[in-house]
Amino acid sequence: MVKNNLVFKEITSCTDEQIRKIRDLRNSENVRKFMYTDHIITEQEHLNYITKLKNDKKNLVFIIFDHTNETIGSAYLYFIDRLHKKADWGFYTNPEIKNIGGVIEYYFIEFFFNQLNFEKLNCEITENNFSTLKLHKKFLFEEEGIKKENIIKNNKRINVHFYGLTKSNWNNRKSELSKFNNLFNKYSVKFEFNKNNLKLK
């Protein structure tokens, strides 16, 4: 079976054109409306962000490419804590691409726990992001709390949900996702990044 390739490439090693495309995607209405910061990101603002990432050991940002080398989304780790082996994460994709979110979530969790050898993965989701809330629950994340009226969206205060997943829970229960194996097995996934930046203490 010919597999579809997905490449997660560290953003600091991507070309200017690839970085421009991910900024365009991040600025699209269907992506930024779910973000804490939902203004239009300028070119200079984005370049400053990329420059900062080059020396930032607490954040790791990937651009995701498909088998045609088209930019389809981004996944990122932040608040990386090597001492306690934990981090927060998030991702977004081109809304026009269907049935890819679950594939990205599955392989990113596998990468985080079983390649990087971290032990706790956290995330924050705004209450208006129904599809992501549902997706994280499907992939064994558990709700750990709510910060009520935590941010402002469209001049209204909304809640933020806190979800978490442990390595032990993932490895013990991921067999529950076996019904999706036919979808997962259609893809060959590769992560390209500076491994020295994520060495655990």
N, C-alpha and C positions, 0 to 999 in steps of 0.2 A: 504494500500500500504506500502510495506517495503521500508524504505528510506535508502539511502546511507549516512553514517555518515562522516562528515568532522570535524576534531578537530584542532583548532588553539591553539597551546600550546606555552607559552612563552619559548624561547630558553634556558633561564637560569635555567629552571627547567627540562630540558630534559636530558636524559641519555647520557653518552659519546658516545655510539654507534649511537644514533639518531643524535647527533651533528656531528659525523664523516660522516654520510650519507648526511647531508645537505651540508657539505663542499665539498664532492665529486660532488654533483649536481651543486653547485655554481661554481666549477672549470671546469665543462663540457664546451666545446667550444660553444655550442648553447645557453648557458646562459651568460657566461662571455663576449662574444663579444658585448653585449649590455650594459655592465656596464662601469661606469667611470674608475674603476680600473679593468683591465682585465688580470692581471698576475695570475699565479697559486698561490693560497693561501696555505701557509705551515700549517702544523698541529699546530706548536707553535704560528704562527701568528693568527690563528683562536682561539686558546685557550686564547690568550691575549685579543682578541676582546670580547670573552664571559665574561671573568673576568671583563673587563671594563664596560660591560653592566649591571652588577649586581648593580652598584651604579650610573647608568646613568639615570637621570629623563627625558632626552630629546629624548630618543630612546626606542622603544618597538619592539622587534623582535619575530615573531612567526615562528615555524615550523608547517607545515600543514600535517596532517595524514589522510589517508582514513579509510574506515571501517575495513580494515585488519591490521591497524596500520602501514602501509607502508608510508614512507616519500614521499610526492608528490610535495613539494614546500615550499616556505617561503613567508611571507608577513610582512611588517615592516613599522613602523611610525618613522620619524625622524624630527628634528627641532620642537619638540612638544612645543607649546606655550600655556600654560594654561590661561594666562592673556587675550590673544586675541582669545582663543578657536580655534586654527588652528594647522595644522601640514602638513608635506609632507609625501608621502607614495610611496611604490613600492612593486612589488611582482615578483616572478618567479616560474615556475613549470617545472616538468619533461616534456621535449618536446614530449616525446612518448605518453603522456596522452592527448587525444583529448577532446574538448568541456568542459574543466574544467576552463579555464581562465575567462569566463563570469560569471560562478557560484561564483568563488572566489571574483571577482570584486563586484558583486551585494551584497553579504553578508558582505563583508568588509566595503563597503560604509554604509550599514544599521547599522552595528556595530558602526562605527565611529560617525555617526550623531545621531542615535536614542538610543544607549546604553551609549556611552561615553558622548554624548551631546556636542560634538564640533560643530563648525559652518562653518569651511572652510577647504577643503582638497585640497592640491596642489600636483603636481608631475612634474618631469622633464623627458623628453624622448629624446634620441638621434635620429637624423634624419634617421638613418639606421634601426631603430626599427619600421618598417612599421605596423606590426600586432598589437603592443601595441598602437601606435598612433590611429589606426582605432578603437580598442576596447574602448579606453577612450572616443572617440567621441560618440560611440554608447551608452555609459553609462553616457551621458549628461555633460561630462567635456567640457569646452570651452577653446580654445587657448587664452592665455593672453599675449604671447610675444615669441620672439625668440632671443636667444643669438647666434649671428652668429660666426661661426668658433671658437666655445668656447672650444672644447677639441680636442685632437689628437687621431685618430684611424687609424691604419695601415699607419702611417707616413703622414696622411692627416688631416687637420683641418676640423671638421664638426660642424654643427649647433646643438643646443639643444633647444627643444620646451618646453615651460612652459604652463601647463594646470591647470585649477582650477575648483572646484565645490563647490557651497554653499549649506548649509543645506536647505534653503528655496527652491532653485531651484530643488534640489533632491526630496524633499517631494511633491512639486507641480507637478513635471513632471514624476516621476518614473512610473506612470500608463502607460506611453508610451512604457514601456518595458513589458507590460502584455503578449505580444505574446510569451515571453520566460518563462512564468509561469510554463508550464509543465516541463521544464528543471529544474528550480529553486526548484520546489516542490518535486523533486526526492531526495533532500538532506535535512538532518537535521544537523545543524551547531552549534558548541559549541566553545566558546572562554575561555581558561584557562590562567589566568594571575593574578598578584598582583594588585588588583583594587585600593589599596591605592596609588600606584605610579601615578595614572592618575586622582586623585581628582582635580576638577577645583577650582580655587580661586573665 
